[in-house]
């Protein structure tokens, strides 16, 4: 997910405080999402698309 999309989504969830965002950055899952987890994934999505579209795509993939 690009930084702009990520910041927008955090703000939509009311996470506008810089320190709170930094807490998310330090979480081990967030640190691994661009490296370890991407390499392990069976399926990835384009996170710049609308969440509703992504849900449909993911559900379709799961049902295959």
C-alpha positions as CSV (number, residue, x, y, z in Angstrom):
1,X,0.0,0.0,0.0
2,X,1.4,3.4,-0.9
3,X,1.9,5.9,1.9
4,X,-0.8,8.3,0.7
5,X,-3.5,5.6,0.7
6,X,-2.3,4.3,4.1
7,X,-2.5,7.7,5.7
8,X,-5.9,8.4,4.2
9,X,-7.3,5.2,5.5
10,X,-5.8,5.8,9.0
11,X,-7.3,9.2,9.0
12,X,-10.7,7.8,8.0
13,X,-10.5,5.6,11.1
14,X,-9.8,8.6,13.3
15,X,-6.1,7.9,13.7
16,X,-4.7,11.3,13.1
17,X,-2.3,11.5,16.0
18,X,1.4,11.1,14.9
19,X,2.3,9.0,17.9
20,X,-0.5,6.6,17.3
21,X,0.6,6.1,13.7
22,X,4.1,5.5,14.9
23,X,2.8,2.7,17.2
24,X,1.4,1.0,14.2
25,X,4.7,1.3,12.3
26,X,6.5,-0.4,15.1
27,X,4.2,-3.4,15.2
28,X,5.9,-6.5,13.9
29,X,3.2,-7.3,11.4
30,X,3.4,-3.8,9.8
31,X,7.2,-4.1,9.7
32,X,6.9,-7.5,7.9
33,X,4.0,-6.7,5.5
34,X,6.3,-5.3,2.7
35,X,8.9,-8.0,3.1
36,X,8.3,-11.4,4.7
37,X,4.5,-11.6,4.4
38,X,4.4,-10.5,0.8
39,X,6.7,-13.4,-0.1
40,X,4.6,-15.9,1.8
41,X,1.2,-14.7,0.4
42,X,-0.8,-16.9,-1.9
43,X,-2.8,-13.9,-3.0
44,X,-2.2,-10.1,-2.9
45,X,-4.4,-7.2,-3.8
46,X,-3.8,-3.6,-5.1
47,X,-4.4,-1.6,-1.9
48,X,-5.0,1.6,-3.8
49,X,-8.4,0.3,-5.0
50,X,-11.6,0.9,-3.0
51,X,-12.1,-1.3,0.0
52,X,-15.5,-2.6,-1.4
53,X,-13.8,-3.7,-4.6
54,X,-11.1,-5.5,-2.7
55,X,-13.6,-7.3,-0.5
56,X,-15.3,-8.6,-3.6
57,X,-12.0,-9.7,-5.2
58,X,-10.9,-11.4,-2.0
59,X,-14.2,-13.2,-1.5
60,X,-14.1,-14.5,-5.1
61,X,-10.6,-15.8,-4.6
62,X,-11.5,-17.5,-1.3
63,X,-14.5,-19.2,-2.9
64,X,-12.4,-20.7,-5.8
